[in-house]
Amino acid sequence: DGYIELRPANKDFKPIRIDEDDDFEVWGVVIWTIKNWRKY
């Protein structure tokens, strides 16, 4: 059973379960990445 679950930090909200049948996009501001983007 493959799915992704978004878990809120605020306990007043329920987790959001996303499976392969959902049309889903994440919108937001990137604040950190693993890749080093600096050009040398």
Distance bins in CASP14 RR format, pairs under 12 A and 6 or more apart:
PFRMAT RR
TARGET T0000
AUTHOR 0000-0000-0000
RMODE 2
METHOD distances of the structure
MODEL  1
1 17 0 0 0 0 0 1 0 0 0 0 0
1 19 0 0 0 0 1 0 0 0 0 0 0
1 20 0 0 0 0 0 1 0 0 0 0 0
2 17 0 0 0 0 0 1 0 0 0 0 0
2 18 0 0 0 0 1 0 0 0 0 0 0
2 19 1 0 0 1 0 0 0 0 0 0 0
2 20 1 0 0 1 0 0 0 0 0 0 0
2 21 0 0 0 0 0 1 0 0 0 0 0
2 22 0 0 0 0 0 1 0 0 0 0 0
3 15 0 0 0 0 0 1 0 0 0 0 0
3 16 0 0 0 0 0 1 0 0 0 0 0
3 17 1 0 1 0 0 0 0 0 0 0 0
3 18 1 0 0 1 0 0 0 0 0 0 0
3 19 1 0 1 0 0 0 0 0 0 0 0
3 20 1 0 0 1 0 0 0 0 0 0 0
3 21 0 0 0 0 1 0 0 0 0 0 0
3 22 0 0 0 0 1 0 0 0 0 0 0
3 24 0 0 0 0 0 1 0 0 0 0 0
4 15 0 0 0 0 0 1 0 0 0 0 0
4 16 0 0 0 0 1 0 0 0 0 0 0
4 17 1 0 0 1 0 0 0 0 0 0 0
4 18 1 0 1 0 0 0 0 0 0 0 0
4 19 1 0 0 1 0 0 0 0 0 0 0
4 20 0 0 0 0 1 0 0 0 0 0 0
4 22 0 0 0 0 1 0 0 0 0 0 0
4 24 0 0 0 0 1 0 0 0 0 0 0
4 26 0 0 0 0 0 1 0 0 0 0 0
5 14 0 0 0 0 0 1 0 0 0 0 0
5 15 1 0 1 0 0 0 0 0 0 0 0
5 16 1 0 0 1 0 0 0 0 0 0 0
5 17 1 0 1 0 0 0 0 0 0 0 0
5 18 1 0 0 1 0 0 0 0 0 0 0
5 19 0 0 0 0 1 0 0 0 0 0 0
5 22 0 0 0 0 0 1 0 0 0 0 0
5 24 0 0 0 0 0 1 0 0 0 0 0
6 13 0 0 0 0 1 0 0 0 0 0 0
6 14 0 0 0 0 1 0 0 0 0 0 0
6 15 1 0 0 1 0 0 0 0 0 0 0
6 16 1 0 1 0 0 0 0 0 0 0 0
6 17 0 0 0 0 1 0 0 0 0 0 0
6 18 1 0 0 1 0 0 0 0 0 0 0
6 22 0 0 0 0 0 1 0 0 0 0 0
6 24 0 0 0 0 1 0 0 0 0 0 0
6 26 0 0 0 0 1 0 0 0 0 0 0
7 13 0 0 0 0 1 0 0 0 0 0 0
7 14 0 0 0 0 1 0 0 0 0 0 0
7 15 1 0 1 0 0 0 0 0 0 0 0
7 16 0 0 0 0 1 0 0 0 0 0 0
7 17 0 0 0 0 0 1 0 0 0 0 0
7 18 0 0 0 0 0 1 0 0 0 0 0
8 14 1 0 0 1 0 0 0 0 0 0 0
8 15 1 0 0 1 0 0 0 0 0 0 0
8 16 0 0 0 0 1 0 0 0 0 0 0
9 15 0 0 0 0 0 1 0 0 0 0 0
16 22 0 0 0 0 1 0 0 0 0 0 0
16 24 0 0 0 0 1 0 0 0 0 0 0
16 26 0 0 0 0 0 1 0 0 0 0 0
17 24 0 0 0 0 0 1 0 0 0 0 0
18 24 1 0 1 0 0 0 0 0 0 0 0
18 25 0 0 0 0 0 1 0 0 0 0 0
18 26 0 0 0 0 1 0 0 0 0 0 0
30 37 0 0 0 0 0 1 0 0 0 0 0
END
